[in-house]
Amino acid sequence: MRNGIHPDSKQADISCACGQVIKTRSTAGSYSVDICSACHPFYTGKQKLVDAEGRVERFRRRYSKAAS
């Protein structure tokens, strides 16, 4: 491998909305996600409503301007 061409990877914590923290290495640093493998319905087998963006609120905000 050649020296000086690879980006620096540093310790990173990826935190989920459910509270789980995954320690890994990343060039982007630490960040948070809305859903992970510990709370995703595909992996858990439980069905749950995931409304991370607030679609109803976004719809009301968008179309309340058009009504007025």
Protein Blocks (a to p, Z undefined) as FASTA:
>chain_A
ZZhkaccddddddddfkopacddddfkbpaddfbdfklgmklnopacdddfkommlmmmm
mmmmmmZZ
